[in-house]
């Protein structure tokens, strides 16, 4: 065990645990706990958006894919991130700020009815748990490989720390720690990209590249698969409550839009550095201390011949990226669990709101922990999470922003069609159901077709068949 990295870990955990306790924010309502009273400053919205987006996939997976695929890896994380932010900044901030809601299902109920609201709440909670689980998988692998800890204890360390500060102050605590973690993330990645020079000579192309440099430098290599991954992420993130929550928490629409625009050059810089790191890693198995499948390349780099200072910066930067997305997923999942499940049940309605909010935070974290102990592939976990939102909620979720009447059957059938397809795919991938089923990302067009077909059928029923109301 590297004692320098162990000391750095304890100092980092002490920092993120201590930051929320300097806050004097008063928490009385769900808006205070989950939306920071709708007074989250532009700078905190910016840092929170940036840090929450740059998680395990944006660091570990993006570097691995840059190493494997070259320029075509831009479609895995960089392109969907930037495209999604531009969609929000250009088209969605204004309509979202016109609508008064705490959680996304509040708006769903106004457009599609109470029954559909409950289904959407379950879908969102499912998505957030899987997203949190993906970050836990990455964090568990990081501590297990670097500090020689067992996988399960590594998961427990990370989830305990995140739950402590997330339950302490809600979104404000999450945003405050994210601001600090943004600095750590960029410090580690930028210094590694700019200062590190591989000491081991090696080929600059992947050993297993079928056609050499022509594929490695071709941004459209493996385009069909990469495009479906990109599309899946864009559709899921556009409808993801995480960014909707940040937009609602900003003091005004211009402040929210300004924060979004500021993230775009930040993401350009970050992903450029990630690509550069992936290109600089020698493509020789002898350079890497472990087999290629045992850990992400950045994790293996920490165990290689990096200088002690770069090791510490990279280790803490990766951990900060993981935890900043993990705390966001848990907080947003807890928002839906509190607002859309607990507060809709009479037996919870008289309980103190902070007790419910903190209890929901802990419960979401524990469920993510349970899944992370079973799913140990980062990209697979992220893919399954995005598939849920893209196939189940994108079409009815975006359409509802422009509706002026209730369409309960359209909401129900579209959600049921796409959501059930995604659910079966999830059960197939975790080997619960033995079916010959299209797997993510190839499953995306099928799921969207089921969702769109359900919406169209429901629209006909709503408009022409005098339906009974679904409440």
NORTA-V857821 format. One record per residue. N is the residue number from 1. RES is the residue in one letter. SS is DSSP state (H for helix, E for strand, C for the rest). PSI is psi in radians with two decimals (NA if undefined). NEAR is the number of other ideal C-beta (glycine too) atoms within 10 Angstrom. Layout:
N:RES:SS:PSI:NEAR
N:RES:SS:PSI:NEAR
//
This chain:
1:X:C:2.30:8
2:X:C:1.96:17
3:X:H:-0.56:8
4:X:H:-0.76:12
5:X:H:-0.59:20
6:X:H:-0.75:13
7:X:H:-0.73:11
8:X:H:-0.67:18
9:X:H:-0.82:19
10:X:H:-0.70:10
11:X:H:-0.72:11
12:X:H:-0.82:21
13:X:H:-0.65:18
14:X:H:-0.67:11
15:X:H:-0.89:15
16:X:H:-0.48:24
17:X:H:-0.54:16
18:X:H:-0.52:11
19:X:H:-0.83:19
20:X:H:-0.37:20
21:X:H:-0.14:11
22:X:H:-0.16:8
23:X:C:2.46:14
24:X:C:0.34:6
25:X:C:2.37:16
26:X:C:2.22:8
27:X:C:2.04:22
28:X:C:-0.53:11
29:X:C:3.01:14
30:X:H:-0.58:20
31:X:H:-0.65:19
32:X:H:-0.78:21
33:X:H:-0.73:28
34:X:H:-0.27:28
35:X:H:0.20:22
36:X:H:0.65:30
37:X:H:0.29:19
38:X:H:0.54:14
39:X:C:0.57:14
40:X:E:2.18:24
41:X:C:2.77:16
42:X:H:-0.68:17
43:X:H:-0.71:13
44:X:H:-0.61:22
45:X:H:-0.77:24
46:X:H:-0.90:25
47:X:H:-0.69:25
48:X:H:-0.74:31
49:X:H:-0.80:28
50:X:H:-0.89:23
51:X:H:-0.68:28
52:X:H:-0.50:26
53:X:H:-0.58:24
54:X:C:1.49:31
55:X:C:-2.61:29
56:X:H:-0.70:28
57:X:H:-0.68:29
58:X:H:-0.37:22
59:X:H:-1.15:28
60:X:H:-0.94:25
61:X:H:-0.73:24
62:X:H:-0.68:26
63:X:H:-0.77:28
64:X:H:-0.76:23
65:X:H:-0.60:25
66:X:H:-0.69:26
67:X:H:-0.69:23
68:X:H:-0.81:19
69:X:H:-0.26:23
70:X:H:-2.42:24
71:X:H:-0.48:16
72:X:H:-0.24:22
73:X:H:-0.20:27
74:X:H:-0.49:21
75:X:H:-0.27:24
76:X:C:-0.82:26
77:X:C:-0.77:29
78:X:H:-0.91:22
79:X:H:-0.88:20
80:X:H:-0.60:23
81:X:H:-0.90:25
82:X:H:-0.70:18
83:X:H:-0.77:16
84:X:H:-0.79:22
85:X:H:-0.71:24
86:X:H:-0.67:14
87:X:H:-0.78:16
88:X:H:-0.85:23
89:X:H:-0.68:18
90:X:H:-0.65:12
91:X:H:-0.43:13
92:X:H:-0.35:21
93:X:H:-0.84:22
94:X:H:-0.91:12
95:X:H:-0.57:12
96:X:H:-0.69:19
97:X:H:-0.36:17
98:X:H:-0.34:9
99:X:C:2.26:13
100:X:C:1.93:9
101:X:C:2.70:15
102:X:C:-0.85:21
103:X:C:2.79:26
104:X:H:-0.70:27
105:X:H:-0.38:28
106:X:H:-0.76:16
107:X:H:-0.65:20
108:X:H:-0.75:27
109:X:H:-0.68:21
110:X:H:-0.45:15
111:X:H:-0.59:22
112:X:H:-0.10:30
113:X:C:2.92:19
114:X:H:-0.67:15
115:X:H:-0.77:15
116:X:H:-0.61:29
117:X:H:-0.79:23
118:X:H:-0.70:16
119:X:H:-0.74:19
120:X:H:-0.70:27
121:X:H:-0.77:22
122:X:H:-0.68:17
123:X:H:-0.78:24
124:X:H:-0.76:28
125:X:H:-0.74:23
126:X:H:-0.82:22
127:X:H:-0.81:29
128:X:H:-0.61:29
129:X:H:-0.76:25
130:X:H:-0.68:26
131:X:H:-0.77:31
132:X:H:-0.68:31
133:X:H:-0.66:28
134:X:H:-0.70:32
135:X:H:-0.66:30
136:X:H:-0.69:33
137:X:H:-0.82:28
138:X:H:-0.79:30
139:X:H:-0.70:27
140:X:H:-0.74:26
141:X:H:-0.65:23
142:X:H:-0.93:24
143:X:H:-0.64:23
144:X:H:-0.75:18
145:X:H:-0.68:20
146:X:H:-0.73:24
147:X:H:0.10:17
148:X:C:0.62:9
149:X:C:2.77:18
150:X:C:2.71:11
151:X:H:-0.83:16
152:X:H:-0.84:12
153:X:H:-0.59:13
154:X:H:-0.76:20
155:X:H:-0.73:24
156:X:H:-0.69:16
157:X:H:-0.83:16
158:X:H:-0.82:25
159:X:H:-0.60:24
160:X:H:-0.81:13
161:X:H:-0.81:20
162:X:H:-0.72:30
163:X:H:-0.61:21
164:X:H:-0.85:15
165:X:H:-0.47:21
166:X:H:-0.69:26
167:X:H:-0.36:22
168:X:H:-0.88:18
169:X:H:0.19:23
170:X:H:-2.49:27
171:X:H:-0.63:30
172:X:H:-0.74:24
173:X:H:-0.73:25
174:X:H:-0.82:29
175:X:H:-0.65:28
176:X:H:-0.79:23
177:X:H:-0.59:28
178:X:H:-0.63:28
179:X:H:-0.76:19
180:X:H:-0.73:17
181:X:H:-0.47:30
182:X:H:-0.75:23
183:X:H:-0.75:13
184:X:H:-0.71:22
185:X:H:-0.91:27
186:X:H:-0.60:20
187:X:H:-0.83:15
188:X:H:-0.82:25
189:X:H:-0.79:27
190:X:H:-0.77:18
191:X:H:-0.65:16
192:X:H:-0.77:24
193:X:H:-0.67:19
194:X:H:-0.58:10
195:X:H:-0.44:12
196:X:C:2.33:18
197:X:C:2.10:5
198:X:C:2.30:15
199:X:C:-0.30:10
200:X:C:2.19:12
201:X:C:2.57:8
202:X:C:2.86:15
203:X:C:2.59:11
204:X:C:0.15:13
205:X:C:2.62:17
206:X:C:2.47:15
207:X:C:-0.54:10
208:X:C:0.29:8
209:X:C:2.17:17
210:X:C:-0.66:8
211:X:C:0.38:10
212:X:C:-2.52:11
213:X:H:-0.49:11
214:X:H:-0.63:12
215:X:H:-0.68:18
216:X:H:-0.55:21
217:X:C:0.15:12
218:X:C:1.94:15
219:X:C:-0.23:14
220:X:C:0.23:12
221:X:C:2.40:20
222:X:C:0.69:15
223:X:H:-0.71:13
224:X:H:-0.86:10
225:X:H:-0.78:15
226:X:H:-0.66:21
227:X:H:-0.70:16
228:X:H:-0.65:18
229:X:H:-0.80:24
230:X:H:-0.83:21
231:X:H:-0.73:20
232:X:H:-0.79:26
233:X:H:-0.75:27
234:X:H:-0.86:20
235:X:H:-0.70:25
236:X:H:-0.74:26
237:X:H:-0.53:22
238:X:H:-0.63:23
239:X:H:-0.02:22
240:X:C:2.32:26
241:X:H:-0.23:22
242:X:H:-0.93:22
243:X:H:-0.63:25
244:X:H:-0.71:21
245:X:H:-0.74:24
246:X:H:-0.68:26
247:X:H:-0.70:21
248:X:H:-0.53:23
249:X:H:-0.34:24
250:X:E:2.65:27
251:X:C:-0.38:15
252:X:C:2.91:12
253:X:H:-0.79:15
254:X:H:-0.64:12
255:X:H:-0.72:20
256:X:H:-0.78:28
257:X:H:-0.69:20
258:X:H:-0.72:16
259:X:H:-0.70:26
260:X:H:-0.81:25
261:X:H:-0.60:15
262:X:H:-0.48:18
263:X:H:-0.44:23
264:X:H:-0.94:14
265:X:H:-0.51:10
266:X:H:-0.78:18
267:X:H:-0.65:20
268:X:H:-0.84:13
269:X:H:-0.81:14
270:X:H:-0.88:27
271:X:H:-0.48:23
272:X:H:-0.73:14
273:X:H:-0.68:19
274:X:H:-0.78:26
275:X:H:-0.74:21
276:X:H:-0.74:17
277:X:H:-0.79:24
278:X:H:-0.65:21
279:X:H:-0.52:17
280:X:H:-0.34:16
281:X:C:2.13:23
282:X:C:2.46:16
283:X:C:0.99:18
284:X:C:2.25:13
285:X:H:-0.54:11
286:X:H:-0.37:8
287:X:H:-0.58:18
288:X:C:2.29:19
289:X:C:-0.42:14
290:X:C:2.97:14
291:X:C:2.76:9
292:X:C:-0.47:15
293:X:C:-0.15:5
294:X:C:-0.49:12
295:X:C:2.67:22
296:X:C:2.71:22
297:X:H:-0.68:22
298:X:H:-0.61:27
299:X:H:-0.72:23
300:X:H:-0.54:19
301:X:H:-0.68:25
302:X:H:-0.56:22
303:X:C:0.02:17
304:X:C:-2.51:16
305:X:C:0.48:13
306:X:C:2.66:18
307:X:C:2.70:10
308:X:H:-0.69:11
309:X:H:-0.73:11
310:X:H:-0.61:17
311:X:H:-0.82:22
312:X:H:-0.81:21
313:X:H:-0.75:22
314:X:H:-0.75:25
315:X:H:-0.86:27
316:X:H:-0.62:21
317:X:H:-0.76:25
318:X:H:-0.77:27
319:X:H:-0.68:26
320:X:H:-0.70:28
321:X:H:-0.74:32
322:X:H:-0.83:31
323:X:H:-0.51:31
324:X:H:-0.52:30
325:X:H:-0.62:29
326:X:H:-0.83:31
327:X:H:-0.59:30
328:X:H:-0.80:30
329:X:H:-0.73:28
330:X:H:-0.76:31
331:X:H:-0.76:30
332:X:H:-0.66:30
333:X:H:-0.68:28
334:X:H:-0.58:29
335:X:H:-0.84:30
336:X:H:-0.65:29
337:X:H:-0.68:26
338:X:H:-0.97:26
339:X:H:-0.63:23
340:X:H:-0.12:23
341:X:C:-1.11:17
342:X:H:-0.86:22
343:X:H:-0.14:18
344:X:H:-0.07:16
345:X:C:2.31:8
346:X:H:-0.64:7
347:X:H:-0.29:7
348:X:H:-0.25:15
349:X:H:-0.45:10
350:X:C:-0.03:6
351:X:C:2.65:12
352:X:C:2.33:10
353:X:H:-0.62:18
354:X:H:-0.62:16
355:X:H:-0.75:11
356:X:H:-0.78:21
357:X:H:-0.78:25
358:X:H:-0.64:20
359:X:H:-0.70:18
360:X:H:-0.69:25
361:X:H:-0.81:27
362:X:H:-0.71:16
363:X:H:-0.77:19
364:X:H:-0.74:26
365:X:H:-0.71:27
366:X:H:-0.66:13
367:X:H:-0.70:20
368:X:H:-0.68:28
369:X:H:-0.74:21
370:X:H:-0.73:13
371:X:H:-0.69:18
372:X:H:-0.47:27
373:X:C:-0.27:16
374:X:C:-0.75:10
375:X:C:2.02:17
376:X:C:0.47:15
377:X:C:2.10:14
378:X:H:-0.92:23
379:X:H:-0.62:19
380:X:H:-0.76:16
381:X:H:-0.76:27
382:X:H:-0.69:29
383:X:H:-0.77:26
384:X:H:-0.66:25
385:X:H:-0.80:27
386:X:H:-0.60:29
387:X:H:-0.68:28
388:X:H:-0.86:25
389:X:H:-0.74:29
390:X:H:-0.79:30
391:X:H:-0.49:33
392:X:H:-0.61:32
393:X:C:-0.30:31
394:X:H:-0.91:24
395:X:H:-0.93:25
396:X:H:-0.51:29
397:X:H:-0.77:27
398:X:H:-0.69:16
399:X:H:-0.62:17
400:X:H:-0.38:21
401:X:H:-0.32:15
402:X:H:0.21:8
403:X:C:2.63:14
404:X:C:0.22:5
405:X:C:2.85:7
406:X:C:2.39:19
407:X:C:1.26:24
408:X:H:-0.67:21
409:X:H:-0.63:25
410:X:H:-0.77:28
411:X:H:-0.77:33
412:X:H:-0.84:23
413:X:H:-0.61:25
414:X:H:-0.77:31
415:X:H:-0.73:27
416:X:H:-0.75:17
417:X:H:-0.99:25
418:X:H:-0.70:31
419:X:H:-0.72:25
420:X:H:-0.66:16
421:X:H:-0.79:23
422:X:H:-0.66:30
423:X:H:-0.78:17
424:X:H:-0.73:16
425:X:H:-0.70:26
426:X:H:-0.82:18
427:X:H:-0.57:14
428:X:H:-0.76:17
429:X:H:-0.51:20
430:X:C:0.20:13
431:X:C:0.57:7
432:X:C:-0.66:10
433:X:C:2.16:13
434:X:C:1.51:8
435:X:C:2.67:9
436:X:C:1.58:5
437:X:C:2.46:15
438:X:C:2.26:14
439:X:C:2.71:13
440:X:C:2.39:24
441:X:C:-0.03:21
442:X:C:-0.36:13
443:X:C:-0.27:23
444:X:H:-0.89:24
445:X:H:-0.63:13
446:X:H:-0.80:16
447:X:H:-0.72:27
448:X:H:-0.65:21
449:X:H:-0.72:14
450:X:H:-0.72:21
451:X:H:-0.81:27
452:X:H:-0.72:17
453:X:H:-0.71:15
454:X:H:-0.69:25
455:X:H:-0.76:23
456:X:H:-0.76:15
457:X:H:-0.76:15
458:X:H:-0.63:26
459:X:H:-0.72:17
460:X:H:-0.77:14
461:X:H:-0.79:18
462:X:H:-0.69:21
463:X:H:-0.57:13
464:X:H:-0.17:8
465:X:C:0.27:9
466:X:C:1.07:7
467:X:C:2.76:16
468:X:C:2.61:9
469:X:C:2.44:10
470:X:C:1.83:16
471:X:C:NA:11
//
